[in-house]
Amino acid sequence: MKIILVVGGAGYIGSHAVKMLLANGYQVVTLDNLSGGYRDAVVGGDFILGDISDPSCLKNLFNNYNFAGVMHFASFIQVGESIENPGKYYQNNVAGTLNLLDIMVAHQVKNFIFSSTAAIFGEPQYIPIDEQHAKQPINPYGLSKLMIEQILADYEHAYGLKSICLRYFNAAGADPEGQLGERHSPETHLIPLVLQVASGKREFISVFGQDYDTPDGTCIRDYIHINDLCQAHLLALEKLLAGANSNAYNLGNGEGFSVNHVIEIAKQVTGKIIPVKLAKRRVGDPARLVANSKQAQIELNWRPKYTDLVKIITHAWQWEIRY
Ligand code: UFG
């Protein structure tokens, strides 16, 4: 059985990936410092409480297991916070990841799947955004991810470490079986916040800006179901294990939905009243972010299953009322 290390496996995306790896016959070891994740979100495999900033922890881990590959989800993800406190982002997302890459090199673990982001592109120059789009991040979060993408190219050249970078657009939804879901603290993402209003945990949803250059004036995003996202990770891992070269793919549905549209669908799915308050634009929000994921579909043979926003919000709601 191949052993896969999932760094950040107790978080939102990592926990769904752990479940999928286990279901596909891999042995899984999760490393997580539980700063944003939950121990009970790790549904199987071994769990190690530890941090990528701690080289001795990584050393022990790599001495104890013979990993076939590593998936790395452990990063800070809040754009606004990254502008206020860039050191936190460069320390963890860049320096921490370098520790991880160095221990992989030392132990000749050659296969790395990296959680990258649409934020590496910055303000879109055209839509949908393909892999060739200019990469000019406008905040430290996006830059921290782009730096690792660039470092990975050098590590492949010098040490033969192979990687696939997956640039997520808006990860959303929850485990269709209802076992796992999104639990960020603080929550900043649109869909879980809207559903927290529907379930009575919040009074209203603030809509950040209604004067964008879009049909209804609110921002448009490309929401991709968490299981489809994890499926792409599995396919990318299998491709590397089979000997493929390094690559990078944009992952989204290729269809954009406005903030108002998301709220309307949430009303339909939940049958609840969702009070809305108009708020100022949030700094750094582009009007539209939509992915071109053709390359992933062709090269990874990736076939997203839950492309319908109703399905995505239904699964998120199933989790919201359970959790
Ligand atoms: N929004 C609101 N009200 C809220 C929360 C969000 O109107 O209370 C709006 C935002 O302004 C944005 C849209 O809903 O237009 C989606 O916002 P999210 O915060 O859910 O997601 P983002 O598109 O801002 O962020 C996502 C990822 C980030 C990544 C970014 C890439 O979650 O990690 O895409 O730019 F950096």
Boltz pocket constraint, residues with backbone or C-beta under 6 A from the ligand:
constraints:
  - pocket:
      binder: B
      contacts: [[A, 77], [A, 78], [A, 79], [A, 117], [A, 118], [A, 119], [A, 141], [A, 168], [A, 169], [A, 170], [A, 171], [A, 188], [A, 189], [A, 190], [A, 191], [A, 193], [A, 205], [A, 206], [A, 207], [A, 208], [A, 209], [A, 219], [A, 220], [A, 221], [A, 259], [A, 282], [A, 284], [A, 285], [A, 286], [A, 289]]
      max_distance: 6.0
